[in-house]
Amino acid sequence: MTSYLIFVLKRFGQFLLVVFLGVTITFFVTHLTPIDPVEESIGAITQMGQSDPNAIELMRQSLRELYGMEGSIWQQYLHFWLRLATGDLGPSLSAFPTPVSTIILRSLPWTIGLMTVSTLITFVLGNAIGALAGYYRKDMVLKAVSLVFIALLPIPYYILAFVLLIVFGYLWPVLPINGGYEMNANLDLSFALVLDILKHSILPAVSLIMVGAGSWLIGMRALVSNIITEDYVVFAELGGVPKRRILRSYIARNAMVPQFTGLAMSLGAIFNGTVITEIVFGYPGIGNLLIEAVHAGDYSLVLGLSALSIVGVAAAVFIIDILSPLIDPRIKVE
């Protein structure tokens, strides 16, 4: 038990180091851009008619303090970590004075909902077909289904997204193709609103599922193909154990250990969003928000989204590391 606690502490230290380095690099990359958000804001205000030099100078000082841009780059860096430790990411530069955290929280549920559901469906579908195809290798139906998903795998998901948009938005307009819900919809929680949101998420989710299932299928089929040659599987078949039980208890259970590792990584990466898919379908997630922030030069929002993504992926890796020895006894913690 002591060795496991030491192992967890080491992995937690690595987690903190990865977050620190990732956020630090993102901070300096965003702050070394030629865009000055204070001057951008003042330029927008002066275009509205405000031209008093004293008022503009006071405004410049206030904005630099508010944006955390006072002092040298190192002072700004220290100030940034002090604010980040309290969960304060500062105001958005493009939607001033709305806090960055508020804007992210508006878009985050959309991305989490879309990515979590599509990732889980992709995982279950790909692994189920892969396990069956790996065990029943002569089944023509499984071969045909596998071929379809593998053929879709190299297709960029945004190309498939455009195809789905054209087919179901124009040629056979049965599904909504833009946004997360109907315009002017009543946003009070109701069955109608939930149904509307589900309808708007179908095409983005399908584009991700159709392309992503192939990679899980290939991985699972390869694992099953190796496991079926193991002695305990051969002895089970010779002993008359039903094929379904062999597949479920002897093969799939062992093959799922590395697959669950990949699933945890995929779930950790949902905070990255799916930028192009969200843009194609106008989906109000953090991927779409990131592109808008880049175009607007809003590096406070870019930094907030990047920090969220770094923490999400690093946390997923950390959880995988500390759970792996408990799930698979073959993994040692020394």
HUVEN-V128576 format. One line per field, one symbol per residue. ss: DSSP state (2 for helix, 1 for strand, 0 for the rest). phi: phi as a letter, one per 20 degrees, with the letter a starting at -180 (. if undefined). burial: I if it has 16 or more other C-alpha atoms within 10 Angstrom, else O. A space follows every 10 residues. Layout:
ss = ???
phi = ???
burial = ???
//
This chain:
ss = 0222222222 2222222222 2222222222 2000002222 2222220000 0022222222 2222220000 0022222222 2222200000 1000000012 2222222222 2222222222 2222222222 2222200002 2222222222 2220002222 2222222222 2000000000 0000000000 2222222222 2222222222 2222222222 2222222000 2222222200 0022222222 2222222222 2222222222 2200222222 0000022222 2222220022 2222222222 2222222222 2222222000 0000
phi = .fffffgfff ffffgfffff ffffffgfff eeffedffff fffffffeoe cfgfffffff ffffffemdf nfffffffff fffffemeen effecgdffg ffffffeggf ffffffffff ffffffffff ffffeefeff ffffffffff ffgffgffff fffffffedc fcfdcfdbnd affmffefgb ffffffffff effgffffff efffffffff ffffffffef ffffffffen fggfffffee dfffffgfff ffffffffef ffmcgffffg eleeefffff fffffemeff ffffffffff fffffffffg feegffedff eedf
burial = OOOOOOIIOO IIOOIOOIIO OIIIOIIOOI IOOOOOIIOO IIOOOOOOOO OOOOOIOOOI OOIOOOIIIO OOOOOIIOII IOOOOOOOII IIIIOOOOII IOIIOOIIOI IIIIIIOIIO IIIOIIIIII IIIIIOOOOO OIIOOIOOII OIIOOOIIOI IIOIIOOOIO OOOOIIIIII IOOOOOOOOO OOIOOIIIII IOIIIIIIII IIIIIIIIII IIIIIOIIOO OOIOOOOOOO OOOOOIIOOI IIOOIIOOIO IIIIIIIIII IIIIIIIIII IIIIIIIIII OOIOOIIIII IIIIIIIIII IIIIIIIIII IIOIOOOOOO OOIO
//
